[in-house]
Amino acid sequence: MNVAALWIAALSAALFAVSTSLQHHANAAVSDELGAAGALRVLLRRPRWVLGQAMALAAFTLHSWALHLGVLVLVQPVVVSGIVLAVPVRAALSRQRPSASEVATVSLTAAGLALFLVAADPRSSQQAAPTAAVVMTAVGAAVAAAAAVWAGRRRGVRRATGFGFAAGVLFGVTGGLVKLAAADGARGTGFTEHVFSLVTAWPAWAVVVVGLSGVALNQRAYRAGPLSASMPLLNMVDVLVAVTFGVLVFGEVPAHSPAALVAQAAAIALMTTGLRRLARDETAEQAVEQAAARVPAR
């Protein structure tokens, strides 16, 4: 287990967590009927959304570095579980202590993550399989497109869930593509050769297309409903797709004894439960804040 990769992934997770909260707050009052272009024009005038995007870019850079150093099967769960770090951050900004319920939920999610990291214990990655990467990317794009079409015909919670699922698939594929692109960029002996290898390989361009598509769908999920409707499913789909990518493309096979599989399933269940509770608590807090903002001053 590469300790440096896990620390960098944890820092990336913290930035992603705060970025998610800022973006969702900025999207709260933006109507989905404006369309992508109209919503973007509104969001660009909101400092919180712009700051959230800048933090997301920094988090993505750290995520790429972590994937270059460590295995996808371990790095991706750390990154997507970063939402638990948003709890103490929000409490510090509000100058309040986290509630007992929040502490219990964070502990539950962290325990699930720790159990998964220990139980997975994947072997070192092998040379990537380009054909498998192409297939995974194509299948992931097709599944995400189908989910987005389904979500576009729905309203409310189901709409947010559908877009969240589609974004999770694309984010999981993006994680695999980032690791693949990093491997291409590591070729050569000089800086110029590294850059040339990176920009001339298809994974780097696929990261741009697939990643931006995932961001766009995630923004639609934010506008369609509360975080509790999209965030837990998005994060767990992200992990499962990334793990599948790691197994099929890099040969990062997790431990698969009966005991290890049971432990991994229990870990995913703990993380899912914790993420759902965190999203529900954040949604409730935002509803209270929005209701308070609508009360006229006396």
PyMOL commands that set and color helices and strands:
alter all, ss='L'
color gray80, all
select helices_A, chain A and resi 3-27+32-43+47-69+72-93+100-120+130-152+156-185+191-199+202-224+227-250+258-294
alter helices_A, ss='H'
color red, helices_A
deselect
rebuild
show_as cartoon
